Amino acid sequence: MTKSNDRPNGVAQLRWRAEEIAQEQGAPSPKDLNTLSLAEALRLVHELRVHQIELKMQNDELCRAQAELNATRERYFDLYNLAPVGYFIVSHEGRILETNLTGGILLGVSRAALVKQPITRFIFKEDQDVYYLHRRELLATGKAHTCELRMVKSDGTAFWVRLTATTQDPSTGSGHGTGGAPVTRVVLSDISEQKQLAAQLKRSNQRPRVGPKAGKGGRRAIRK
């Protein structure tokens, strides 16, 4: 077995390393073994059995921890990717680094195609200033900031969103290859229906109301 390409992985690698250390320490000579008393030999056998049971318990605990980690990852996948809102990680330069499934659906673009795209590409032209002021306020204060603006799907359809953004401290390690530069977490909520209902209510309130005609003296005319 070579030390470069033939090294096993995982538990097998741990066993391989243990054997290597044992060889470096040197095996006991037959003379040393012959000098052991029966009591000492039994004690060594007992210690080996205890150690073996201890290792098995540790291995079982690691297996349980791994199973819990896998379950947590699955829950995270459901909460993040299947959330009713779009989640985006945006670089300091304003480019999309990551998004969930809902984010891709909102913009009508696959998640892979969104990576490295400037988020301003999907903001309605007349609302670019709204986003610019929003981002300037966010970077200046470092506090979560919310605004409402229109975005554009890949097919040109415009829709209203509530955009909430927060900055992430670069010291936490974004893990997106930004070289320590801060990134922005953006949450998009589709509020198109709310905007439509508000517009309909506004139009309804602006319509002139026609009341019943009044008779002489301001009293309502009574038919005989």
LOZAMI-766154 format. One record per residue (C-alpha): residue number from 1; x, y negated, z negated; residue in one letter. Coordinates in Angstrom, 2 decimals, decimal comma, padded with zeros to 5 digits, always signed. Layout:
# LOZAMI-766154
[atom NUM [X Y Z] 'A'] ...
***
This chain:
# LOZAMI-766154
[atom 1 [+000,00 +000,00 +000,00] 'M'] [atom 2 [+001,47 -003,36 +001,05] 'T'] [atom 3 [+001,17 -006,48 -001,04] 'K'] [atom 4 [-000,07 -008,73 +001,78] 'S'] [atom 5 [-002,82 -007,22 +003,91] 'N'] [atom 6 [-003,87 -004,05 +002,08] 'D'] [atom 7 [-004,89 -005,56 -001,25] 'R'] [atom 8 [-008,43 -004,55 -002,25] 'P'] [atom 9 [-011,08 -007,04 -003,31] 'N'] [atom 10 [-013,34 -007,45 -006,36] 'G'] [atom 11 [-013,24 -004,74 -009,02] 'V'] [atom 12 [-010,85 -002,63 -006,93] 'A'] [atom 13 [-008,41 -005,52 -006,85] 'Q'] [atom 14 [-008,57 -005,78 -010,65] 'L'] [atom 15 [-007,79 -002,06 -010,93] 'R'] [atom 16 [-004,94 -002,42 -008,46] 'W'] [atom 17 [-003,49 -005,31 -010,44] 'R'] [atom 18 [-003,75 -003,35 -013,70] 'A'] [atom 19 [-001,87 -000,42 -012,17] 'E'] [atom 20 [+000,80 -002,77 -010,89] 'E'] [atom 21 [+001,32 -004,28 -014,36] 'I'] [atom 22 [+001,45 -000,82 -015,90] 'A'] [atom 23 [+004,20 +000,19 -013,48] 'Q'] [atom 24 [+006,13 -002,97 -014,25] 'E'] [atom 25 [+005,91 -002,26 -018,00] 'Q'] [atom 26 [+007,12 +001,31 -017,44] 'G'] [atom 27 [+005,39 +004,60 -018,25] 'A'] [atom 28 [+006,11 +006,29 -021,62] 'P'] [atom 29 [+008,74 +009,00 -021,40] 'S'] [atom 30 [+007,91 +012,64 -022,28] 'P'] [atom 31 [+010,18 +012,29 -025,30] 'K'] [atom 32 [+008,00 +009,49 -026,70] 'D'] [atom 33 [+004,85 +011,52 -026,17] 'L'] [atom 34 [+006,34 +014,56 -027,93] 'N'] [atom 35 [+007,05 +012,53 -031,04] 'T'] [atom 36 [+003,38 +011,53 -031,47] 'L'] [atom 37 [+001,56 +013,24 -034,29] 'S'] [atom 38 [-001,89 +014,73 -033,81] 'L'] [atom 39 [-003,43 +011,86 -035,79] 'A'] [atom 40 [-001,68 +009,25 -033,67] 'E'] [atom 41 [-002,71 +011,01 -030,46] 'A'] [atom 42 [-006,33 +011,13 -031,62] 'L'] [atom 43 [-006,18 +007,46 -032,58] 'R'] [atom 44 [-004,87 +006,55 -029,11] 'L'] [atom 45 [-007,59 +008,60 -027,46] 'V'] [atom 46 [-010,21 +006,85 -029,62] 'H'] [atom 47 [-008,85 +003,41 -028,76] 'E'] [atom 48 [-008,87 +004,27 -025,07] 'L'] [atom 49 [-012,48 +005,42 -025,27] 'R'] [atom 50 [-013,50 +002,26 -027,13] 'V'] [atom 51 [-011,67 +000,14 -024,59] 'H'] [atom 52 [-013,35 +002,00 -021,74] 'Q'] [atom 53 [-016,79 +001,41 -023,28] 'I'] [atom 54 [-015,94 -002,25 -023,82] 'E'] [atom 55 [-014,93 -002,65 -020,19] 'L'] [atom 56 [-018,15 -000,97 -019,07] 'K'] [atom 57 [-020,20 -003,34 -021,24] 'M'] [atom 58 [-018,35 -006,33 -019,80] 'Q'] [atom 59 [-018,97 -005,04 -016,28] 'N'] [atom 60 [-022,68 -004,60 -017,03] 'D'] [atom 61 [-022,82 -008,14 -018,37] 'E'] [atom 62 [-021,14 -009,46 -015,22] 'L'] [atom 63 [-023,66 -007,58 -013,08] 'C'] [atom 64 [-026,54 -009,12 -015,04] 'R'] [atom 65 [-025,03 -012,58 -014,71] 'A'] [atom 66 [-024,61 -012,06 -010,97] 'Q'] [atom 67 [-028,23 -010,96 -010,63] 'A'] [atom 68 [-029,40 -014,05 -012,55] 'E'] [atom 69 [-027,24 -016,25 -010,33] 'L'] [atom 70 [-028,76 -014,73 -007,20] 'N'] [atom 71 [-032,26 -015,28 -008,58] 'A'] [atom 72 [-031,39 -018,92 -009,37] 'T'] [atom 73 [-030,10 -019,43 -005,84] 'R'] [atom 74 [-033,34 -018,06 -004,42] 'E'] [atom 75 [-035,39 -020,39 -006,62] 'R'] [atom 76 [-033,19 -023,30 -005,58] 'Y'] [atom 77 [-033,74 -022,39 -001,93] 'F'] [atom 78 [-037,52 -022,47 -002,42] 'D'] [atom 79 [-037,50 -025,70 -004,42] 'L'] [atom 80 [-035,10 -027,52 -002,09] 'Y'] [atom 81 [-035,88 -026,24 +001,38] 'N'] [atom 82 [-039,63 -025,70 +000,99] 'L'] [atom 83 [-040,33 -028,91 -000,93] 'A'] [atom 84 [-043,13 -031,15 +000,47] 'P'] [atom 85 [-040,66 -034,04 +000,84] 'V'] [atom 86 [-037,53 -034,42 +002,93] 'G'] [atom 87 [-034,19 -034,41 +001,15] 'Y'] [atom 88 [-031,14 -035,93 +002,84] 'F'] [atom 89 [-027,51 -036,39 +001,88] 'I'] [atom 90 [-026,15 -039,45 +003,70] 'V'] [atom 91 [-022,49 -040,44 +003,90] 'S'] [atom 92 [-021,15 -043,85 +002,96] 'H'] [atom 93 [-021,09 -044,66 +006,68] 'E'] [atom 94 [-024,79 -043,83 +006,98] 'G'] [atom 95 [-024,53 -040,43 +008,68] 'R'] [atom 96 [-026,65 -037,43 +007,71] 'I'] [atom 97 [-024,55 -034,72 +006,06] 'L'] [atom 98 [-027,29 -032,35 +004,93] 'E'] [atom 99 [-031,06 -032,01 +004,90] 'T'] [atom 100 [-033,68 -029,50 +003,85] 'N'] [atom 101 [-036,22 -027,76 +006,10] 'L'] [atom 102 [-038,87 -030,41 +005,45] 'T'] [atom 103 [-036,49 -033,19 +006,49] 'G'] [atom 104 [-035,93 -031,53 +009,85] 'G'] [atom 105 [-039,68 -031,02 +010,31] 'I'] [atom 106 [-040,45 -034,68 +009,49] 'L'] [atom 107 [-038,04 -035,89 +012,17] 'L'] [atom 108 [-038,78 -033,09 +014,62] 'G'] [atom 109 [-035,12 -032,10 +014,82] 'V'] [atom 110 [-033,34 -028,93 +013,70] 'S'] [atom 111 [-031,20 -029,22 +010,58] 'R'] [atom 112 [-028,02 -028,39 +012,49] 'A'] [atom 113 [-028,71 -031,11 +015,09] 'A'] [atom 114 [-029,23 -033,73 +012,35] 'L'] [atom 115 [-025,76 -033,30 +010,87] 'V'] [atom 116 [-023,49 -036,30 +011,59] 'K'] [atom 117 [-026,37 -038,24 +013,16] 'Q'] [atom 118 [-026,76 -041,83 +011,86] 'P'] [atom 119 [-029,96 -042,04 +009,86] 'I'] [atom 120 [-030,68 -045,45 +011,42] 'T'] [atom 121 [-031,25 -043,63 +014,71] 'R'] [atom 122 [-034,57 -042,39 +013,28] 'F'] [atom 123 [-035,69 -045,71 +011,76] 'I'] [atom 124 [-038,25 -047,76 +013,69] 'F'] [atom 125 [-036,57 -050,68 +015,47] 'K'] [atom 126 [-038,68 -053,35 +013,81] 'E'] [atom 127 [-037,96 -051,88 +010,36] 'D'] [atom 128 [-034,17 -051,76 +010,68] 'Q'] [atom 129 [-033,86 -054,93 +008,58] 'D'] [atom 130 [-035,97 -053,33 +005,83] 'V'] [atom 131 [-033,55 -050,42 +005,63] 'Y'] [atom 132 [-030,51 -052,72 +005,78] 'Y'] [atom 133 [-031,74 -054,77 +002,81] 'L'] [atom 134 [-032,70 -051,59 +000,96] 'H'] [atom 135 [-029,24 -050,08 +001,42] 'R'] [atom 136 [-027,47 -053,31 +000,48] 'R'] [atom 137 [-029,47 -053,49 -002,76] 'E'] [atom 138 [-028,75 -049,84 -003,51] 'L'] [atom 139 [-024,99 -050,15 -003,03] 'L'] [atom 140 [-024,85 -053,43 -004,95] 'A'] [atom 141 [-026,68 -052,18 -008,05] 'T'] [atom 142 [-026,04 -048,43 -007,94] 'G'] [atom 143 [-029,60 -047,89 -009,14] 'K'] [atom 144 [-032,35 -045,92 -007,44] 'A'] [atom 145 [-034,18 -048,04 -004,91] 'H'] [atom 146 [-037,42 -047,49 -003,00] 'T'] [atom 147 [-038,84 -049,05 +000,13] 'C'] [atom 148 [-041,53 -048,32 +002,71] 'E'] [atom 149 [-040,75 -048,31 +006,40] 'L'] [atom 150 [-041,51 -046,56 +009,66] 'R'] [atom 151 [-039,40 -043,78 +011,10] 'M'] [atom 152 [-039,45 -042,20 +014,54] 'V'] [atom 153 [-039,63 -038,51 +015,41] 'K'] [atom 154 [-037,57 -037,03 +018,23] 'S'] [atom 155 [-040,62 -037,34 +020,55] 'D'] [atom 156 [-040,95 -041,07 +019,83] 'G'] [atom 157 [-043,86 -040,80 +017,38] 'T'] [atom 158 [-043,65 -043,38 +014,59] 'A'] [atom 159 [-044,80 -042,60 +011,05] 'F'] [atom 160 [-044,68 -044,29 +007,67] 'W'] [atom 161 [-042,47 -043,03 +004,85] 'V'] [atom 162 [-041,65 -043,97 +001,29] 'R'] [atom 163 [-037,84 -043,85 +001,12] 'L'] [atom 164 [-036,17 -043,45 -002,27] 'T'] [atom 165 [-032,40 -043,39 -002,46] 'A'] [atom 166 [-029,81 -042,94 -005,20] 'T'] [atom 167 [-026,04 -043,04 -005,08] 'T'] [atom 168 [-023,85 -040,14 -006,19] 'Q'] [atom 169 [-020,65 -040,74 -008,11] 'D'] [atom 170 [-017,70 -039,48 -005,99] 'P'] [atom 171 [-016,09 -038,09 -009,15] 'S'] [atom 172 [-018,81 -035,41 -009,30] 'T'] [atom 173 [-017,55 -033,95 -006,03] 'G'] [atom 174 [-020,14 -033,99 -003,30] 'S'] [atom 175 [-018,64 -031,01 -001,55] 'G'] [atom 176 [-019,39 -032,48 +001,88] 'H'] [atom 177 [-015,85 -033,26 +002,95] 'G'] [atom 178 [-016,20 -037,01 +002,38] 'T'] [atom 179 [-012,75 -037,34 +000,84] 'G'] [atom 180 [-014,16 -038,67 -002,44] 'G'] [atom 181 [-016,28 -041,36 -000,79] 'A'] [atom 182 [-019,70 -041,89 -002,40] 'P'] [atom 183 [-022,76 -040,39 -000,76] 'V'] [atom 184 [-026,44 -041,27 -000,95] 'T'] [atom 185 [-029,31 -038,95 -001,80] 'R'] [atom 186 [-032,42 -039,89 +000,15] 'V'] [atom 187 [-035,96 -038,62 -000,41] 'V'] [atom 188 [-038,55 -039,18 +002,32] 'L'] [atom 189 [-042,29 -038,89 +001,63] 'S'] [atom 190 [-044,73 -039,11 +004,55] 'D'] [atom 191 [-047,31 -041,79 +003,63] 'I'] [atom 192 [-048,90 -042,20 +007,07] 'S'] [atom 193 [-052,35 -041,11 +005,86] 'E'] [atom 194 [-052,19 -043,53 +002,93] 'Q'] [atom 195 [-051,30 -046,37 +005,26] 'K'] [atom 196 [-054,14 -045,48 +007,62] 'Q'] [atom 197 [-056,68 -045,38 +004,79] 'L'] [atom 198 [-055,42 -048,71 +003,44] 'A'] [atom 199 [-055,75 -050,29 +006,90] 'A'] [atom 200 [-059,28 -048,95 +007,33] 'Q'] [atom 201 [-060,29 -050,27 +003,92] 'L'] [atom 202 [-058,81 -053,67 +004,74] 'K'] [atom 203 [-060,72 -053,87 +008,03] 'R'] [atom 204 [-063,89 -052,82 +006,25] 'S'] [atom 205 [-063,52 -055,57 +003,65] 'N'] [atom 206 [-062,90 -058,19 +006,34] 'Q'] [atom 207 [-066,17 -057,53 +008,17] 'R'] [atom 208 [-068,82 -060,23 +007,53] 'P'] [atom 209 [-071,67 -059,00 +005,45] 'R'] [atom 210 [-075,15 -059,81 +006,72] 'V'] [atom 211 [-077,64 -060,26 +003,87] 'G'] [atom 212 [-081,46 -060,47 +003,98] 'P'] [atom 213 [-082,94 -063,73 +005,28] 'K'] [atom 214 [-084,36 -066,04 +002,66] 'A'] [atom 215 [-087,71 -067,81 +002,93] 'G'] [atom 216 [-088,67 -071,32 +001,84] 'K'] [atom 217 [-087,26 -072,46 -001,43] 'G'] [atom 218 [-084,48 -069,94 -001,21] 'G'] [atom 219 [-086,86 -067,10 -001,90] 'R'] [atom 220 [-086,97 -063,97 +000,18] 'R'] [atom 221 [-089,83 -063,91 +002,60] 'A'] [atom 222 [-092,55 -061,44 +001,68] 'I'] [atom 223 [-094,50 -059,73 +004,37] 'R'] [atom 224 [-098,24 -059,64 +003,89] 'K'] 
***
